[in-house]
Amino acid sequence: MNKKMFNVGKIVNTHGIRGELKVLRISDFEERFAAGETLFIVSEGSEPMEVVVKSRRLNKGFELILFEGYDNINDVEKFKGSELKITEDQLTELETNEYYYHEIIGCDVFTNNKEKLGTVTEILSPGANDVWVVKQPIGKDILIPYIAEVVTEIDIAGKKVVIKPMEGLLD
């Protein structure tokens, strides 16, 4: 398959004996895992495999997903460590000032004084708002809360983000 694909989850383990998989969701759109939705299992060194979600439920912060045709632990054991992806044509339209994770990851981050801090390498979703992990050339990672008071400008085309650091944010 030569289509551009985007990561929406990672299969971290099996759950029970009936074929459920424990998935770490990497998407704000939980409807991607609704019954009837198509996903692709991508394992290292193999072609993406199309699967259809049979059922989904939450358990301790993880998605527990069962795929159609896979109702035994022996059928799904091989998927541990694989990623769940969607194709570009499965992306949905976003509202103004909303962004996909893949659009933000890789952006360079600057302060409002034009000082380059580093590059967004990861997005965490711990609660009320997302937190962007910014890798600095030297030193520890910076955690930037995605809130209007801090993130003042996002230029997706230019892969650039401007922030106004709160007191103590860069310490």
C-alpha positions in Angstrom: 0.0 0.0 0.0 1.5 3.3 -1.1 -1.0 5.6 0.6 0.1 8.1 3.2 -0.8 6.8 6.7 -1.2 8.3 10.1 -0.7 6.7 13.5 -3.8 6.6 15.7 -2.8 4.0 18.3 -0.3 1.4 19.5 -1.2 -2.1 20.4 0.5 -2.7 23.8 -0.8 -6.1 24.8 -3.6 -8.6 24.5 -6.5 -8.6 27.0 -8.2 -11.8 28.1 -8.5 -14.9 25.9 -11.2 -13.7 23.4 -9.0 -11.6 21.1 -9.2 -8.2 22.7 -6.2 -5.9 22.3 -5.1 -3.3 24.7 -4.5 -0.1 22.7 -2.8 3.2 23.7 -4.8 5.8 21.7 -2.7 8.4 20.0 -5.6 10.4 18.6 -8.1 12.9 20.0 -10.8 11.2 17.9 -12.0 8.2 19.9 -14.7 7.6 17.2 -11.8 6.1 15.1 -12.2 3.0 17.2 -16.0 2.7 17.0 -17.6 -0.5 15.8 -17.5 -0.7 12.0 -14.5 1.6 11.6 -11.6 0.4 9.4 -8.0 0.6 10.7 -4.7 -0.8 9.5 -2.3 -2.8 11.6 1.2 -1.9 10.7 4.0 -4.2 12.0 7.7 -3.8 11.3 8.7 -5.3 8.0 5.2 -6.2 6.8 2.5 -4.7 4.7 -0.4 -2.8 6.4 -3.2 -5.2 7.2 -6.8 -3.9 7.0 -9.1 -4.7 10.0 -12.6 -3.7 11.0 -13.4 -2.8 14.6 -16.0 -5.2 16.1 -16.2 -3.6 19.5 -14.4 -1.1 21.7 -14.5 -0.3 25.4 -12.4 1.7 27.8 -10.4 0.1 30.6 -7.9 1.9 32.9 -7.1 4.6 30.3 -6.6 2.1 27.4 -8.9 1.2 24.6 -9.8 -2.5 24.5 -10.6 -3.4 20.9 -11.8 -6.5 19.2 -11.5 -6.9 15.5 -13.9 -8.8 13.2 -12.6 -12.3 12.5 -10.2 -12.3 15.5 -11.9 -13.8 18.5 -9.1 -15.7 20.1 -5.9 -14.7 21.9 -3.9 -16.9 19.6 -5.1 -14.9 16.6 -4.0 -11.5 17.9 -0.9 -12.3 19.9 1.2 -11.5 16.8 -0.1 -7.9 16.8 1.5 -6.8 20.1 3.8 -3.9 19.5 2.2 -3.0 16.2 0.8 0.4 15.3 -2.8 1.2 14.3 -3.0 3.6 11.4 -5.5 5.3 9.1 -5.1 6.5 5.5 -5.1 10.1 4.5 -8.6 9.9 3.0 -9.9 8.8 6.5 -8.9 12.2 8.0 -11.8 14.4 9.0 -12.1 18.2 8.4 -11.0 20.2 11.4 -12.4 23.4 12.8 -10.3 26.6 12.6 -7.3 26.6 14.9 -7.5 22.8 15.3 -4.6 20.6 14.2 -3.7 17.0 13.8 -0.8 15.7 15.9 1.2 14.9 12.8 0.9 18.6 11.8 2.4 19.8 15.1 5.1 17.2 15.6 8.2 18.3 13.8 7.4 22.1 14.1 10.2 24.3 15.4 9.3 26.2 18.6 10.3 29.9 19.1 9.7 32.3 21.9 8.0 35.6 21.1 11.5 37.1 21.3 12.5 34.9 18.3 14.7 32.5 20.4 14.5 29.0 19.0 13.8 26.5 21.8 13.7 23.2 19.8 11.4 20.9 17.9 8.1 19.3 19.0 8.7 15.6 19.2 5.7 14.3 20.9 2.2 15.3 22.2 0.9 14.1 25.5 -2.8 14.2 26.6 -2.6 14.1 30.4 -5.9 15.8 31.1 -7.5 19.2 30.5 -5.1 20.2 27.6 -2.4 18.7 25.5 1.2 19.1 26.4 3.8 19.4 23.7 7.2 17.9 24.3 9.9 20.1 22.8 13.4 18.6 22.3 16.2 21.1 22.8 19.5 20.8 21.0 21.2 20.7 24.4 19.5 20.1 27.7 16.3 18.5 28.9 13.0 18.5 27.1 10.6 21.3 27.6 6.9 20.7 28.3 4.7 23.3 26.6 1.0 23.3 27.6 -1.2 23.9 24.5 -3.2 26.8 25.9 -4.0 30.2 24.3 -2.0 32.1 26.9 1.2 30.2 25.9 0.9 29.1 22.3 0.4 32.4 20.4 1.0 31.4 16.8 1.0 28.2 14.7 2.2 28.2 11.1 1.7 24.6 9.8 3.0 25.4 6.3 6.2 26.9 7.8 6.5 24.2 10.5 6.8 27.0 13.1 5.2 27.6 16.5 5.6 30.7 18.6 5.0 30.7 22.3 4.9 33.3 25.1 6.5 31.4 28.0 4.8 31.6 31.4 6.9 32.3 34.4 8.9 29.2 35.3 8.1 27.4 32.0 11.7 27.4 30.7 13.5 26.9 34.1 
